[in-house]
Amino acid sequence: MELMRPETLPTALQTSCQRLSLVPDQRLFRQGDRAKAVYILSEGRLRCCRSTAERQLMTLAVANTSQILGEEALFSDRYLTSAIADTPTQLLAYPIQALESAIAQFPELGAHLITLIGQKVQRLQTLLELRSNRSA
């Protein structure tokens, strides 16, 4: 079971999955919006940003093809960041309730989701390490 390939998923999750298209600078969601879905990038690139106290957008990470976005929706009722398309972007949107129900029935789907989130954490750790190293 892979979230990038809806045809491999349980029927109920397949039918609830939506395909979305974004144009450059279009927001997928805003920081503080009600969390509705977890997203997988099929194609394109999105910036994950947070608003600073001065109301400036600070880019925390960039998501590319096959990466997960909005996974905080599984643990919070609000998105913690904003997601903004940098390029024409295609996504798969999995509604929270349908995804949680499928995970409860199919533990291998939960394992797949943990793998995607773990890969994202590793990428973010590498970026933090690179940012903290000062160049000569």
Secondary structure, DSSP 8 states (H G I E B T S, - for coil): -BTTBGGGS-HHHHHH-EEEEE-TT-EEE-TT-B--EEEEEEESEEEEEEE-TTS-EEEEEEEETT-EE-GGGGT-SB-SSEEEESS-EEEEEEEHHHHHHHHHH-HHHHHHHHHHHHHHHHHHHHHHHHHHS---
